[in-house]
Amino acid sequence: MISALRHAQGQADRPDMILFGGDMIMDSLKTSKEEALALWSLWSRIFSAEVRLPYHLALGNHDVWGWAVHDQPAISRDPDYGKALAMRHLGLDKSYYSFDRGGWHFVMLDSLQIDYGATSGYVLRLDDEQFAWLAGDLSATNPKTPVCVLSHAPILAVCPLVDQHIMTSGNWIIPGALTHRDSRRIKNLFSRHPNVKLCLSGHVHLVDDVTYRGVRYCCNGAVSGNWWKGDYEEYGPCYALVDFYDDGSVENHLVPYRRG
C-alpha cells in the first residue's frame, strides 16, 4: 500500500486528488473487534504518514465490521458494529456524499446493505434513502456539469461474467455480493441525466471498460491484485490514473507499481 501511494503521488504530472474506492483494510467482516482495531490502526498510521494530496473515501465491504458474524449478540450490540467503526476511522459523517472539483461533480456512493440471509453478510445495492438522495443530488447539479460516480462495487460490468468462480454451474449466475443488484434502477436514473459520464468501481479485482447508453463504467482492478498474492487471473496489483476533461470526456489508465 505504501508503494502504491508513493508511486501515485510521485507521478511527473502530479494528481490533483486521490479517490479511495473502499476496502482500506484486509477484512473486518468476520473478525473480532480487537483484530479490526489493529487493522484500522495500521491503515491510520500509513494513511497519515503517506497521503499528501487531497482525497475522498468510499466504504468497501471489507471495511465493515461484523456483518458476517451477526449471529454473535455481543458483536451486533456493539455501537461500532457494521459501518460505524470504519466511518469513525475514515472521518466520514455519512457513507455517501458528493463534492465538486475541477469543473466536475463527484458522487461517492455506499454500495453496501446488510443481508442476514447472505453468507457474506451483505448485498450490493442502494437503499431507498440513498437512491432518493442520489436522484435529488443529480437533479440539483447543473446539467452542463459532467458527473463522475464512484461506487465500491460495479454498477454495470462485464468482468464478473468471466470470473473463475461464476461458471461452475454452466450458467451465468452473478451473486448479489459481486455487482449491484439495482443496476437497472440506477441506469434508468442516469438516463434522465446525460451529464453522468463516468462510473468508477473496483471490488471484483478484475478490469473492464464498458459504455452503456452514454455512460462509461470502468472497473479498475485492485491495489492488492490477488489479495497481496500476485496477480488475480490476468490482472496484477495496480491503481487507476484518470484524467477528467472539461468537455466530459475522460482517459482511464491502469498503472502497475513495484511493491517495495
C-alpha positions, 0 to 999 in steps of 0.5 A: 500500500505504501508503494502504491501511494508513493508511486501515485503521488510521485507521478511527473504530472502530479494528481490533483486528488486521490479517490479511495474506492473502499476496502482500506483494510484486509477484512473486518467482516468476520473478525473480532473487534480487537483484530479490526482495531489493529487493522484500522490502526495500521491503515491510520498510521500509513494513511497519515504518514503517506497521503499528501494530496487531497482525497475522498473515501468510499466504504468497501465491504471489507471495511465493515465490521461484523456483518458476517458474524451477526449471529454473535449478540455481543458483536451486533450490540456493539455501537461500532458494529457494521459501518460505524467503526470504519466511518469513525476511522475514515472521518466520514459523517455519512457513507455517501456524499458528493463534492465538486472539483475541477469543473466536475461533480463527484458522487461517492456512493455506499454500495453496501446493505446488510443481508442476514440471509447472505453468507457474506453478510451483505448485498450490493445495492442502494437503499431507498434513502440513498437512491432518493438522495442520489436522484435529488443530488443529480437533479440539483447539479447543473446539467452542463456539469459532467458527473463522475460516480464512484461506487465500491462495487460495479454498477454495470460490468462485464468482468464478473461474467468471466470470473473463475468462480461464476461458471461452475454451474454452466450458467451465468449466475452473478451473486448479489455480493459481486455487482449491484443488484439495482443496476437497472434502477440506477441506469434508468436514473442516469438516463434522465441525466446525460451529464453522468459520464463516468462510473468508477468501481473496483471490488471484483479485482478484475478490469473492464471498460464498458459504455452503456447508453452514454455512460462509461463504467470502468472497473479498475482492478485492485491495489492488492491484485490477488489479495497481496498474492500476485496477480488475480487471473490476468490482472496484477496489483495496480491503481487507476490514473484518470484524467477528467476533461472539461468537455466530459470526456475522460482517459482511464489508465491502469498503472502497475507499481513495484511493491517495495 
